[in-house]
């Protein structure tokens, strides 16, 4: 199985690539129709949530710069 990769895009979505499934709070799986790449909405403006439809353009600002999280609490 390939490693799943999430890319946090500047001013936009989270791109997911690889082998994954997406489920709702009840555990029901979204029908992804064989997709191995898609984008998840971060701005809350998509009409197709949880998936990105590009509605964020010009309405959402975030520079995605990687950083270290603090150590996990014991």
Rosetta blueprint (number, residue, H / E / L):
1 X L
2 X L
3 X L
4 X L
5 X E
6 X E
7 X E
8 X E
9 X L
10 X L
11 X L
12 X L
13 X L
14 X E
15 X E
16 X E
17 X E
18 X L
19 X L
20 X L
21 X L
22 X L
23 X E
24 X L
25 X L
26 X L
27 X L
28 X L
29 X E
30 X L
31 X L
32 X L
33 X L
34 X L
35 X L
36 X L
37 X E
38 X E
39 X E
40 X E
41 X L
42 X L
43 X L
44 X L
45 X L
46 X L
47 X L
48 X L
49 X L
50 X L
51 X E
52 X L
53 X L
54 X L
55 X L
56 X L
57 X L
58 X L
59 X L
60 X L
61 X L
62 X L
63 X L
64 X L
65 X L
66 X L
67 X L
68 X L
69 X L
70 X L
71 X L
72 X L
73 X L
74 X L
